[in-house]
Amino acid sequence: DSGQILFLDAVLRPQSPVNRFLWNLDRGDHPHTQDALTTLIGRHFKIHTLVNLPYYYDYVFYLGVKKP
């Protein structure tokens, strides 16, 4: 079976006071760090593209294909 993933999510940056403040206001119960998301996605997909998109939150964008 082949498959692709396109994934975009806000990530937790504990060292950033603004990021921590916004996560405290957010309704998300389980924010993840970029390292945690990379590990989770990398278990099943070969990541071809990883882009950091800083805004009020820091976002990450992943593009990958399913591992055989």
Secondary structure, 3 states (H helix, E strand, C coil): CCCEEEEEEEECCCCCHHHHHHHHHCCCCCCCCHHHHHHHHHCCEEEEEEEEEECCCEEEEEEEEECC
